[in-house]
Amino acid sequence: MTGSWARTVVLLDDDAERRAQLAARLRARGLEVRMVRDAAQAIAAISQRPLPDLAIVDWWSPERWEVQLAHEAAASLVPLLALRDPQDLATVDAAVAGALDGAPPTLSLPKSPFARLGEALAGLAQQKPGLADDPRLQAALEQARTGALRATAVARYLATYGGVDTETRQSVDLRRAFARAIEIVLPELRLAARLELVLDEPPRVFGSEKELGHALYHLLLNAAQAMVPPDPERQRIEARTGTDEDGWGFAEVSDSGPGVSDEAKPHLFDPFFSTKGGRVRGLGLYLTRKTVVELGGRVVVDSEPGRGSRFRLVLPPLGRSAAR
């Protein structure tokens, strides 16, 4: 990086000390830095005229998802750069320099062959004159693209949650566990519905980020699969975290799908039970409740036929007895 840039950067990091250190480094390189503490401030700063030249967010922060989704919805012209390791200063310098010089910042996991295939299929009709007018070919291309996106989600799932969980149970931020799950299931979510986030800060809970992320992954996937037919324009899936009236932390997924019948409700957490026929194994909700109960929590279901569903994981704050 050089000291000749008279450019403006919006910097979002929920760690105040790290935010200040990174801001100082960027200012030393001649950049004007607007520091923000949360997603709402970042979204406002990115849309403020004159537009900043770059927005920087912490890859691992759940705030990133709120910023990214708002950024995409607004078709913002401001490049958005997610830093995986803000303390690796040499990497930060190179990433910021590249973004400001026009290199496309990345906000996703390294692309799998399935993801690249999906992109190629999506653009094929535009590259070949006459293909866009053939409805059968268009249907085949869309089916293949959908399959590639779902294969991408499976590959991400295996890379993140496959194998034995070796993470030590300790203090966990439910928002970070949610961010981990969203990263994996996002291709399925985008095919099914519009994703909305309300990630208020909950009390920290006991567990491992991987096992809680896995439980939330199942809730998100369950909501996506409930969208029949899938319709990103009309259907909605909301991910929310916060604190309940007893001071316990919660993470929940709600959807605008068909809801659960009264006959199915008593069996929702039975192993191998599914309301979706042979399309799924029927183990996701069973494993989710098993994990939450082991950690002293519970799963609350609120669902009515024709009015959608809400699944809430409720966990005791770190250090508090599970008795209520």
C-alpha positions in Angstrom: 0.0 0.0 0.0 1.2 3.5 -0.6 0.5 6.7 1.3 -0.9 8.5 -1.8 -4.6 7.3 -1.6 -7.0 10.0 -0.6 -9.8 7.4 -0.3 -12.4 6.6 2.3 -12.9 3.2 4.0 -15.8 2.1 6.2 -14.5 -0.3 8.9 -16.8 -2.7 10.8 -15.3 -4.8 13.6 -17.1 -5.6 16.8 -13.8 -5.9 18.7 -13.0 -2.3 19.8 -9.3 -2.8 20.3 -8.8 -4.7 17.0 -10.9 -2.1 15.2 -8.8 0.8 16.5 -5.5 -1.0 15.6 -6.7 -1.7 12.1 -8.0 1.8 11.7 -4.6 3.3 12.8 -2.8 1.1 10.2 -5.1 2.2 7.4 -4.8 5.8 8.3 -1.0 5.5 8.3 -1.4 4.5 4.7 -3.2 7.7 3.8 -6.8 6.4 4.0 -9.7 8.2 5.7 -11.4 5.6 8.0 -15.0 5.7 9.2 -15.2 3.2 12.1 -18.6 1.6 12.8 -19.7 -0.8 15.6 -22.6 -2.7 14.1 -24.4 -3.7 10.9 -26.9 -0.8 11.1 -24.1 1.8 11.2 -22.2 0.0 8.4 -25.2 -0.1 6.1 -25.9 3.6 6.7 -22.2 4.5 6.1 -22.1 2.4 2.8 -25.1 4.3 1.4 -24.0 7.8 2.6 -23.0 10.2 -0.2 -20.3 10.6 -1.2 -20.0 6.9 -1.3 -16.9 5.4 0.4 -14.3 3.6 -1.8 -14.4 0.4 0.2 -16.2 -1.3 3.1 -14.2 -3.7 5.4 -15.9 -6.3 7.6 -14.7 -9.1 9.9 -15.3 -12.4 8.1 -16.2 -14.2 11.3 -18.6 -11.7 12.6 -22.4 -12.4 12.3 -22.7 -8.7 11.5 -21.1 -9.5 8.2 -24.2 -11.3 7.0 -26.5 -8.4 7.8 -24.2 -6.1 5.9 -23.8 -8.5 3.0 -27.5 -9.1 2.5 -28.4 -5.4 2.6 -25.4 -4.7 0.3 -26.7 -7.2 -2.3 -30.4 -6.1 -1.9 -29.4 -2.5 -2.6 -27.0 -3.4 -5.5 -24.4 -1.2 -3.8 -21.5 0.0 -5.9 -19.2 0.0 -2.9 -16.7 -3.0 -2.8 -17.2 -5.1 0.3 -14.1 -6.9 1.6 -14.2 -9.5 4.4 -11.0 -10.1 6.3 -10.4 -13.6 7.7 -7.5 -12.6 9.8 -7.4 -8.8 10.6 -4.2 -9.3 12.6 -2.2 -10.6 9.6 -1.2 -7.2 8.6 0.7 -8.1 5.4 -2.4 -10.0 4.1 -4.6 -7.0 5.1 -2.4 -4.6 3.2 -2.5 -6.7 0.1 -6.3 -7.3 0.3 -7.1 -3.6 0.8 -4.7 -2.5 -1.9 -6.2 -5.0 -4.4 -9.8 -4.0 -3.5 -9.0 -0.3 -4.0 -7.2 -1.0 -7.3 -10.3 -2.8 -8.7 -9.6 -6.5 -7.8 -12.9 -8.1 -6.9 -13.0 -8.8 -3.1 -14.2 -12.2 -2.1 -17.0 -12.8 0.4 -17.4 -16.5 0.0 -15.6 -19.7 0.7 -13.0 -20.8 -1.9 -15.1 -21.9 -4.9 -15.7 -25.6 -5.3 -15.9 -27.2 -8.8 -19.7 -27.3 -8.3 -19.9 -23.6 -7.6 -17.9 -22.8 -10.8 -20.1 -25.2 -12.8 -23.2 -23.3 -11.5 -21.8 -20.0 -12.6 -20.9 -21.4 -16.1 -24.4 -22.8 -16.5 -26.1 -19.6 -15.4 -24.2 -17.7 -18.2 -24.4 -20.3 -20.9 -27.7 -19.1 -22.5 -26.4 -15.5 -22.7 -23.3 -16.6 -24.4 -24.9 -18.6 -27.2 -27.4 -16.8 -29.5 -30.7 -18.5 -29.8 -30.4 -20.7 -26.7 -32.5 -18.3 -24.6 -35.5 -18.9 -26.9 -35.6 -22.7 -26.3 -37.8 -23.3 -23.2 -36.8 -26.9 -22.9 -33.1 -26.0 -22.9 -33.7 -23.2 -20.4 -35.5 -25.7 -18.1 -32.6 -28.2 -18.4 -30.0 -25.5 -17.7 -31.9 -24.3 -14.6 -32.2 -27.8 -13.3 -28.5 -28.4 -13.8 -27.7 -25.0 -12.1 -29.9 -25.8 -9.1 -28.2 -29.2 -8.8 -24.7 -27.5 -8.9 -25.8 -25.1 -6.1 -27.0 -27.9 -3.9 -23.9 -29.9 -4.5 -21.9 -26.8 -3.4 -23.9 -26.8 -0.2 -23.2 -30.5 0.4 -19.5 -30.0 -0.2 -19.4 -27.1 2.3 -21.4 -29.1 4.8 -18.9 -32.0 4.7 -15.9 -29.7 4.9 -17.3 -27.9 8.0 -19.3 -30.5 9.9 -17.9 -33.8 8.6 -15.9 -36.0 11.0 -15.7 -36.0 14.8 -16.2 -32.7 16.6 -12.8 -32.0 18.3 -13.7 -28.5 19.5 -13.6 -28.0 23.3 -16.9 -27.0 24.9 -16.5 -23.5 26.2 -18.1 -20.0 26.0 -20.0 -19.6 22.7 -21.6 -16.6 21.0 -24.8 -18.0 19.3 -24.5 -15.3 16.6 -21.1 -16.8 15.5 -22.6 -20.3 15.5 -25.4 -18.9 13.3 -22.9 -17.2 10.9 -21.1 -20.5 10.6 -24.3 -22.4 9.7 -25.5 -19.7 7.2 -22.2 -19.9 5.3 -22.8 -23.6 4.6 -26.6 -23.6 3.8 -26.8 -20.3 1.9 -27.0 -21.9 -1.6 -30.2 -23.9 -0.5 -31.6 -20.8 1.3 -31.3 -18.6 -1.8 -33.1 -21.1 -4.0 -36.0 -21.3 -1.5 -36.7 -17.9 0.1 -35.5 -14.5 1.1 -33.2 -14.6 4.2 -33.7 -12.0 6.9 -31.4 -11.6 9.9 -32.1 -10.1 13.4 -29.0 -11.0 15.3 -29.3 -9.2 18.7 -26.6 -10.0 21.2 -27.6 -12.9 23.5 -25.8 -14.0 26.6 -22.9 -16.4 26.0 -23.7 -20.1 26.4 -21.8 -23.3 27.1 -21.0 -25.6 24.2 -18.9 -25.7 21.0 -19.4 -23.4 18.1 -19.3 -26.4 15.7 -22.0 -28.4 17.5 -24.3 -25.5 17.9 -23.7 -24.3 14.4 -24.6 -27.9 13.2 -27.9 -27.7 15.1 -28.7 -24.4 13.6 -27.7 -25.7 10.2 -30.4 -28.3 10.5 -33.0 -25.7 11.4 -32.1 -23.5 8.4 -32.1 -26.5 6.0 -35.4 -27.7 7.4 -36.9 -24.2 6.7 -35.5 -24.2 3.2 -36.9 -27.6 2.4 -40.3 -26.6 3.7 -40.6 -24.0 0.9 -42.8 -26.0 -1.6 -42.7 -24.6 -4.2 -39.5 -22.5 -3.5 -40.0 -18.9 -4.2 -37.3 -16.4 -3.2 -39.5 -13.5 -4.2 -42.4 -14.3 -1.8 -41.2 -16.8 0.7 -39.3 -15.7 3.8 -36.9 -17.4 6.3 -35.8 -15.4 9.3 -32.8 -16.1 11.6 -32.9 -14.4 15.0 -30.9 -14.4 18.2 -31.5 -12.7 21.5 -32.4 -13.0 25.2 -35.7 -14.4 26.4 -37.7 -13.2 29.4 -35.8 -15.4 31.8 -32.4 -14.2 30.6 -31.6 -17.3 28.6 -30.0 -17.1 25.2 -32.0 -18.2 22.2 -31.4 -18.7 18.5 -34.4 -19.4 16.2 -35.4 -20.0 12.6 -38.9 -19.1 11.4 -40.4 -19.5 7.9 -43.4 -18.6 5.9 -43.9 -22.2 4.7 -46.9 -24.5 5.1 -46.5 -25.2 8.8 -46.8 -28.5 10.6 -50.0 -30.5 10.9 -51.3 -31.4 14.3 -50.8 -35.1 13.5 -47.1 -34.6 12.8 -46.2 -32.3 15.7 -45.8 -35.1 18.3 -43.3 -36.9 16.0 -41.2 -34.0 14.8 -38.1 -35.0 16.9 -38.5 -38.7 16.3 -35.5 -40.2 14.4 -36.2 -41.0 10.7 -39.6 -39.1 10.9 -40.1 -36.6 8.0 -43.0 -34.6 6.7 -41.1 -34.3 3.3 -41.5 -37.9 2.1 -38.4 -39.7 0.9 -36.5 -36.5 0.1 -34.7 -36.4 3.5 -33.6 -38.9 6.1 -35.5 -37.3 9.0 -32.6 -37.0 11.4 -31.9 -33.2 11.5 -34.4 -32.2 14.1 -33.7 -35.3 16.2 -29.9 -34.4 16.2 -30.7 -30.8 16.9 -32.7 -31.5 20.0 -30.2 -34.1 21.2 -27.4 -31.5 21.1 -29.5 -28.8 22.8 -30.7 -31.1 25.6 -27.2 -32.3 26.3 -26.2 -28.6 26.9 -29.1 -28.1 29.4 -31.4 -26.3 26.9 -34.6 -27.1 25.0 -36.2 -26.7 21.6 -39.5 -24.8 21.4 -41.7 -25.2 18.3 -44.5 -22.9 17.3 -46.3 -23.9 14.1 -49.7 -23.9 12.6 -50.9 -25.3 9.2 -50.8 -22.6 6.6 -49.0 -20.0 8.9 -45.4 -21.1 8.9 -43.1 -22.5 11.6 -40.7 -21.2 14.3 -38.1 -23.4 15.9 -36.3 -21.8 18.9 -33.2 -23.2 20.6 -33.1 -21.9 24.2 -29.9 -22.3 26.3 -28.9 -21.2 29.8 -26.4 -18.4 30.1 -22.9 -19.4 30.8 -22.5 -20.3 34.5 -26.2 -20.5 35.3 -28.0 -23.8 36.3 -30.2 -25.3 33.7 -33.1 -25.5 36.2 -36.0 -23.1 35.4 
